Amino acid sequence: LRLDLETPARRVLHVVHDRGGGTEAHVRTLVDASPDGWRHYVAVAVGDRWQIEARSDDGTRGIVTVTRRDDESWQAFLGGIVTTFDIALVHVHHLSRSREGALAALPSLGVPYGITIHDLWLACPTVTLTRTNDGYCGGVTDVEACTRCLAEFRALRDIDIAAWRSDHSAMLAAAAFLIAPSRWAADMLERYFPQTRGRIDVIAHATLDDSLGAPTAVTAVLMPADDVPTVAIVGAIGRDKGARRIERLAERARARGERIRFVVIGYLDIQHEPWQSDDSLLTVHGPYVRAHLPTLFAHYRAQLVLFPSEGPESFSYTLSEAWSAAMPALVPPIGALAERVAQTQAGWVMTDDEWRDDERMLDRLLSLVSPGNAETRRAASQRAAAVTQPTPRAMSEATLARYAAALAARPASRAEPRFSNERVRDALGYRAWCPPIETPQRGDVQVDAPHGVWRRVALRALAMRRTPMGRLLYRAMPEPLIDALKSRLNG
């Protein structure tokens, strides 16, 4: 992810959506862990506007914003990006914000591309395979059933699911590599796209270390000084991840007079700021720093982490974070959460009845946090602490091996001309600028601007030229302006 068009290297363009979350976290972890010899660019694709992030060798980041012109084909637009930045390979992470154009252009870019399966969007536009009222569908593939399901969503009812899957099937078939973060995600994609069977490599996500530059002070919501056990829920919790269920669990515990508390270390979709109910039964901590989790778990007296998700996860960063803090987890019997807990025994998998019924889920929680199960929790906590977490470097090396194999099998061949220097200049945010001319006064007499002002401007321009972005701007500057600045240096 460095903008240096004069340094030969293998260059990768990562394509993501603009919604952040785990997809963006994964890309940034992958890029930051990449060794020398590779150059990475991250394109946030939103319709016709692609914002490409580039980083120079000194670590500073710059943004190149390229917009497709009205008379420009998608092939010319994406091909121009690939050729201008000398991209050797494209790594697609998500196309949800620029689907149609990218689908049409990918096969004709002249470079190999691969795909990481971050969720089930390629199979279903609901992303999580959840229905409006009945929750997780279990992976239904029948086109007629899926059409009826999508009709219940106002934003999705006009989608032709057969065409949707056909388009994505063609894209997957032409991909040079396919990566999934869990066996469950790979198996589920194969259910919808049988031609991918045996082609998907499982490479687990590594967790980004956000401790560098993080505040050392830890703030938290005060809790009553008692021994009531706490269940923690970690992350940004929306409907699919169980926001309404958390509220219902708290209501049921209150109605039953149970000795239990719930703390969201993160936030709910309707409550982003720190908050606590009058009886302290439900607390929202607010945004957190991963490095602070062990301290926060201790402060809130958390016994375990609950995942009340209504739909499946393809990996779950928050499970990795909980385990890193030696905190066991209670998870649904679906998706990668169940897969990972079953493999490690660093927690417990709910039965289907417990997952679907709030009263039974509450009963299971009360049993797990009871004094009689202290030894069970301790053993699960030890297993959580012992889980081997993939390092960013190991994840990066495994991914780069796929890049190298793809490039060896199908080297890049440029299909479209480069963008003009003027277009690159404008994409960098360049605007014509003239230095202000200050005419100083000596008494009542005006004098000419001192020669030193212009010399300082010329020296500044020379310094900028030595940077990667400066080199791009220099190529597009009018020659008379360049000559004028040079004359000031020599004067």
C-alpha positions in Angstrom: 0.0 0.0 0.0 2.7 2.5 -1.0 2.4 5.0 -3.8 5.7 4.8 -5.5 5.4 4.3 -9.2 9.2 4.3 -9.7 9.9 1.3 -7.5 9.5 -2.1 -9.1 7.4 -4.4 -7.0 4.5 -6.8 -7.1 1.5 -4.6 -6.6 -1.9 -5.7 -5.2 -5.2 -3.8 -5.3 -7.5 -4.7 -2.5 -11.2 -3.8 -3.2 -13.5 -3.3 -0.2 -16.8 -1.6 0.7 -17.1 1.5 2.8 -18.8 0.0 5.8 -15.6 -0.8 7.8 -16.0 -3.6 10.3 -14.2 -6.9 10.2 -13.6 -6.7 6.4 -11.6 -3.5 6.6 -9.8 -4.7 9.8 -8.7 -7.8 8.0 -7.4 -5.9 5.0 -5.4 -3.5 7.1 -3.9 -6.3 9.2 -3.0 -8.1 6.0 -1.4 -5.1 4.5 0.5 -4.0 7.6 2.0 -7.5 8.0 3.1 -7.8 4.4 6.9 -8.0 4.0 8.9 -5.9 1.7 8.7 -6.8 -2.0 4.9 -6.3 -2.2 3.1 -3.0 -2.7 -0.6 -2.7 -1.6 -3.3 -0.3 -2.5 -6.7 -0.3 -0.8 -9.7 0.8 -3.0 -12.9 1.7 -1.2 -15.4 1.2 -4.0 -18.6 3.1 -3.8 -20.4 3.2 -7.1 -18.5 5.2 -9.7 -16.2 6.7 -7.1 -13.2 4.7 -6.1 -11.1 6.1 -3.3 -7.6 4.5 -3.4 -5.5 4.7 -0.3 -1.7 4.7 -0.9 1.1 4.9 1.6 4.6 6.1 1.0 7.7 4.4 2.3 7.8 6.7 5.3 4.4 5.5 6.5 2.4 8.6 5.5 -0.9 7.9 3.7 -2.4 9.6 0.8 -5.8 9.3 -0.9 -6.3 9.1 -4.7 -10.0 9.5 -5.6 -10.9 8.4 -9.1 -14.4 8.9 -10.5 -15.7 7.0 -13.6 -16.8 9.4 -16.3 -20.2 9.3 -17.9 -18.8 8.1 -21.2 -16.3 5.7 -19.7 -16.9 2.0 -19.7 -16.2 0.0 -16.5 -13.5 -1.9 -18.3 -11.7 1.3 -19.2 -12.2 2.7 -15.7 -10.9 -0.3 -13.7 -8.4 -1.1 -16.4 -7.1 2.4 -16.2 -6.6 2.1 -12.4 -4.8 -1.3 -12.8 -2.5 0.1 -15.6 -1.8 3.4 -13.9 -0.8 1.9 -10.7 1.0 -1.1 -12.3 -1.3 -3.5 -10.5 -0.3 -7.1 -10.9 -3.2 -8.7 -9.0 -6.6 -7.7 -7.6 -7.8 -9.1 -4.3 -11.6 -8.7 -4.0 -12.9 -8.5 -0.4 -16.3 -7.0 -1.0 -18.2 -5.6 -4.0 -21.5 -4.7 -2.3 -21.1 -1.0 -3.0 -20.0 -1.3 -6.6 -21.3 -4.6 -7.7 -22.5 -4.4 -11.3 -19.6 -2.5 -12.7 -16.9 -4.5 -11.1 -18.5 -7.8 -12.1 -18.5 -6.7 -15.7 -14.9 -5.5 -15.6 -13.0 -8.1 -13.5 -12.6 -10.7 -16.2 -11.1 -8.2 -18.7 -8.6 -6.4 -16.5 -5.7 -8.3 -17.8 -4.5 -9.3 -14.3 -5.5 -12.3 -12.1 -7.9 -11.7 -9.3 -8.9 -13.6 -6.1 -11.6 -13.4 -3.6 -11.8 -13.6 0.2 -15.2 -14.8 1.5 -15.9 -12.5 4.4 -19.6 -13.3 4.6 -22.4 -15.0 2.5 -23.3 -11.9 0.4 -22.3 -13.7 -2.8 -24.9 -16.3 -2.1 -27.6 -14.1 -0.6 -28.0 -10.3 -0.4 -29.3 -10.6 3.2 -25.6 -11.3 3.9 -26.4 -13.3 7.1 -29.0 -15.7 5.6 -31.6 -14.3 8.1 -35.3 -13.9 7.3 -37.4 -11.0 8.5 -39.2 -12.9 11.2 -37.9 -16.5 11.5 -34.2 -15.8 11.8 -31.5 -18.0 10.2 -32.7 -19.9 7.2 -30.1 -22.6 7.6 -28.7 -22.2 4.1 -31.8 -22.7 1.9 -30.7 -22.8 -1.8 -34.1 -23.2 -3.5 -34.6 -20.3 -5.8 -38.4 -20.1 -5.3 -38.0 -20.2 -1.5 -35.3 -17.5 -1.6 -37.4 -15.3 -3.9 -40.3 -15.5 -1.4 -37.9 -14.6 1.4 -36.4 -11.6 -0.4 -39.9 -10.3 -1.1 -40.3 -9.6 2.6 -37.4 -7.1 2.5 -38.3 -3.8 1.0 -34.7 -3.1 -0.2 -34.2 -6.6 -1.6 -37.6 -7.6 -3.1 -36.6 -6.6 -6.7 -33.5 -8.7 -6.8 -33.5 -11.7 -9.2 -31.8 -14.2 -6.9 -31.2 -16.7 -9.8 -29.4 -14.0 -11.8 -27.6 -12.8 -8.7 -26.1 -16.2 -8.1 -25.4 -16.8 -11.8 -23.3 -13.6 -12.0 -21.4 -14.4 -8.8 -20.9 -18.0 -10.0 -19.1 -16.7 -13.1 -16.9 -14.4 -11.0 -16.0 -17.2 -8.7 -15.2 -19.6 -11.5 -12.7 -17.2 -13.1 -11.0 -16.3 -9.8 -7.3 -17.3 -9.4 -7.8 -18.1 -5.7 -10.5 -18.3 -3.1 -10.0 -17.8 0.6 -12.4 -18.3 3.6 -11.6 -17.5 7.2 -13.3 -20.7 8.5 -14.3 -24.2 7.3 -17.9 -23.3 7.9 -17.7 -20.3 5.5 -16.1 -22.4 2.9 -18.6 -25.2 3.1 -21.5 -22.8 3.0 -20.2 -21.1 -0.1 -19.7 -24.5 -1.7 -23.4 -25.3 -1.0 -24.5 -22.4 -3.1 -21.7 -22.6 -5.7 -20.8 -26.3 -6.1 -18.1 -25.5 -8.7 -16.0 -24.0 -5.9 -15.7 -27.3 -4.1 -12.1 -28.1 -3.3 -10.9 -24.7 -4.4 -11.3 -22.7 -1.2 -8.3 -22.3 1.1 -9.1 -21.7 4.8 -6.9 -19.0 6.2 -8.0 -17.8 9.6 -8.1 -14.1 10.3 -5.4 -12.6 12.6 -6.5 -10.0 15.1 -5.2 -6.5 14.6 -3.2 -5.1 17.5 -4.6 -1.7 18.3 -2.6 -1.1 21.4 0.0 1.2 19.7 -1.1 4.8 20.2 -4.1 3.7 22.3 -4.9 5.7 25.5 -3.4 4.2 28.6 -6.2 5.3 30.8 -9.2 3.0 31.0 -12.7 4.4 31.6 -15.7 2.3 32.6 -19.2 2.5 34.0 -19.4 2.0 37.8 -20.9 -1.2 39.0 -22.6 -2.0 42.4 -20.2 -3.3 45.0 -21.7 -6.8 45.2 -21.1 -10.4 44.0 -23.8 -10.6 41.3 -22.2 -12.4 38.3 -21.9 -10.6 35.0 -22.3 -11.9 31.4 -20.4 -9.8 28.9 -21.4 -9.2 25.2 -18.6 -7.7 23.1 -18.6 -5.6 20.0 -21.0 -3.5 17.9 -24.3 -5.3 18.4 -27.0 -4.8 15.8 -30.1 -6.8 15.2 -28.4 -9.7 13.5 -25.9 -10.0 16.3 -28.7 -10.1 18.9 -29.4 -6.6 20.1 -33.1 -7.3 20.7 -32.3 -10.6 22.4 -30.0 -8.9 24.9 -32.8 -6.5 25.8 -35.3 -9.5 26.2 -32.8 -11.4 28.3 -32.5 -8.5 30.7 -36.2 -8.0 30.8 -36.8 -11.7 31.7 -34.0 -11.7 34.3 -35.6 -8.6 35.9 -39.1 -10.2 35.8 -37.8 -13.4 37.4 -35.7 -11.6 40.0 -32.5 -13.4 38.9 -29.0 -12.6 40.2 -27.3 -11.9 36.9 -26.2 -8.8 35.0 -25.5 -8.1 31.4 -22.7 -5.7 30.2 -22.2 -4.8 26.5 -18.5 -3.9 26.1 -19.2 -2.1 22.9 -22.5 -0.7 22.0 -26.0 -1.5 20.8 -27.6 -0.2 17.5 -29.8 2.1 19.5 -27.4 3.0 22.3 -23.9 4.0 21.3 -22.8 5.9 24.4 -22.2 4.6 27.9 -25.5 3.8 29.7 -26.8 1.8 32.6 -30.3 0.8 33.6 -31.6 2.1 37.0 -31.2 -1.4 38.5 -27.7 -1.9 36.9 -29.0 -5.1 35.3 -28.0 -3.9 31.8 -25.0 -1.7 31.1 -23.6 -0.4 27.9 -19.9 0.4 28.1 -19.5 2.1 24.7 -16.6 1.8 22.2 -13.5 0.0 23.6 -9.9 -0.6 22.8 -9.0 -4.3 22.4 -5.9 -3.9 24.6 -8.2 -2.8 27.4 -10.4 -5.9 27.3 -8.7 -7.9 30.2 -9.1 -4.8 32.4 -12.7 -4.3 31.4 -13.6 -7.9 32.0 -12.1 -7.7 35.4 -13.9 -4.4 36.2 -17.3 -5.7 35.2 -16.7 -9.1 36.9 -17.5 -10.9 33.7 -17.8 -14.7 34.1 -18.1 -15.5 30.3 -18.9 -13.8 27.0 -22.3 -14.4 25.4 -22.8 -14.4 21.6 -26.6 -14.0 21.2 -26.4 -13.8 17.3 -29.5 -14.5 15.3 -27.4 -15.3 12.2 -24.1 -17.1 11.6 -20.7 -15.6 11.7 -18.0 -16.4 9.1 -15.2 -16.0 11.7 -15.7 -13.5 14.6 -12.9 -11.2 15.7 -14.6 -10.7 19.0 -14.3 -14.4 19.9 -10.6 -14.1 19.2 -10.4 -11.1 21.4 -12.3 -12.8 24.3 -10.0 -15.8 24.1 -7.0 -13.6 24.1 -8.3 -12.2 27.5 -8.8 -15.9 28.7 -12.6 -15.4 28.6 -14.7 -18.5 27.6 -17.8 -18.0 25.4 -21.3 -19.3 25.1 -22.2 -19.4 21.3 -25.0 -20.4 19.0 -25.0 -23.8 17.3 -24.4 -22.2 13.9 -21.6 -20.8 11.8 -18.0 -20.4 12.6 -18.7 -19.6 16.3 -19.9 -23.2 16.9 -17.0 -24.6 14.7 -14.3 -22.7 16.6 -15.7 -23.5 20.1 -16.2 -27.2 19.3 -12.6 -27.4 18.1 -11.1 -25.7 21.1 -13.6 -26.5 24.0 -12.9 -22.9 25.0 -16.5 -22.3 25.9 -19.9 -23.9 25.3 -22.2 -24.4 22.3 -25.9 -23.9 23.0 -28.4 -26.5 22.0 -30.8 -25.5 19.3 -33.6 -25.0 21.9 -31.4 -22.8 24.0 -30.5 -20.6 21.0 -34.1 -20.2 19.8 -35.8 -19.7 23.2 -34.9 -16.7 25.4 -36.1 -18.5 28.6 -33.9 -21.5 28.0 -30.9 -19.3 27.0 -31.3 -17.4 30.3 -31.5 -20.7 32.2 -28.2 -21.9 30.6 -26.5 -18.6 31.5 -27.7 -18.8 35.1 -26.3 -22.4 35.3 -23.0 -21.5 33.9 -22.4 -18.4 36.2 -23.6 -20.2 39.3 -21.0 -20.9 42.1 -21.4 -24.6 41.5 -19.9 -24.3 38.0 -16.8 -22.3 39.1 -14.5 -25.2 38.2 -16.2 -25.6 34.8 -15.6 -21.9 34.0 -12.0 -22.1 35.2 -11.2 -25.0 33.0 -12.8 -23.3 30.0 -10.9 -20.1 30.8 -7.6 -22.0 30.7 -8.5 -23.5 27.4 -9.4 -20.1 26.0 -6.0 -18.7 27.1 -4.3 -21.6 25.4 -6.0 -21.2 22.0 -3.3 -20.6 19.4 -4.2 -17.4 17.6 -3.0 -16.9 14.0 -0.4 -14.1 13.9 -0.7 -11.3 11.3 2.6 -12.4 9.8 1.5 -16.1 9.4 -1.8 -15.0 7.9 0.0 -12.6 5.5 2.5 -15.3 4.4 -0.3 -17.8 3.7 -2.2 -15.2 1.6 0.9 -14.0 -0.3 1.6 -17.6 -1.2 -1.7 -17.6 -3.0 -0.8 -14.3 -4.7 2.5 -15.8 -5.9 0.9 -18.9 -7.3 -1.8 -16.8 -9.1 0.9 -14.6 -10.7 3.0 -17.6 -11.8 0.0 -19.2 -13.4 -1.3 -16.0 -15.1 1.1 -13.1 -15.3 -0.4 -9.6 -15.7 -1.0 -8.2 -19.2 -2.1 -4.6 -19.5 -5.4 -4.3 -21.3 -6.2 -0.5 -20.9 -4.1 2.7 -21.3 -2.9 4.6 -18.3 -4.8 7.6 -17.0 -3.4 10.9 -18.2 -1.1 12.8 -15.9 -3.7 15.5 -15.5 -6.3 12.9 -14.3 -3.9 11.5 -11.8 -3.0 15.0 -10.7 -6.7 15.8 -10.1 -7.3 12.5 -8.4 -4.6 13.4 -5.9 -6.6 16.5 -5.0 -4.3 18.9 -6.8 -5.7 22.3 -7.5 -3.9 25.2 -9.2 -2.4 27.4 -6.6 -0.5 30.6 -6.8 1.4 32.0 -3.8 0.1 35.2 -2.4 2.1 38.3 -3.3 2.7 40.5 -0.3 3.7 44.0 -1.0 5.4 45.3 2.2 5.3 49.0 3.1 8.2 51.2 4.2 6.5 54.2 5.5 4.3 55.5 2.7 6.4 53.8 0.0 5.5 50.4 -1.5 8.4 48.1 -2.3 8.7 45.0 -4.4 8.2 41.6 -2.8 11.6 40.3 -1.6 13.3 37.8 -3.7 13.5 35.4 -0.7 9.8 34.8 -0.7 9.9 33.3 -4.2 13.0 31.3 -3.3 11.2 29.7 -0.3 8.3 28.7 -2.6 10.8 27.1 -5.0 12.6 25.2 -2.3 9.3 23.9 -0.9 8.3 22.7 -4.4 11.7 21.0 -4.7 11.1 19.2 -1.4 7.7 18.0 -2.5 9.1 16.7 -5.8 11.2 14.2 -3.8 8.0 12.5 -2.4 6.1 9.9 -4.4 3.0 12.1 -4.7 5.2 15.0 -5.6 6.7 13.1 -8.5 3.2 12.5 -9.9 2.3 16.2 -9.5 5.7 17.3 -11.1 4.9 15.2 -14.2 1.6 17.2 -14.7 3.0 20.7 -14.0 3.2 23.2 -16.9 6.8 23.6 -18.1 6.7 27.5 -17.8 5.9 27.1 -14.1 8.7 24.6 -13.6 11.2 26.9 -15.4 10.1 29.9 -13.3 10.6 28.0 -10.0 14.0 26.7 -11.2 15.1 30.3 -12.0 14.3 31.3 -8.4 16.6 28.5 -7.1 19.4 29.6 -9.3 18.9 33.3 -8.7 
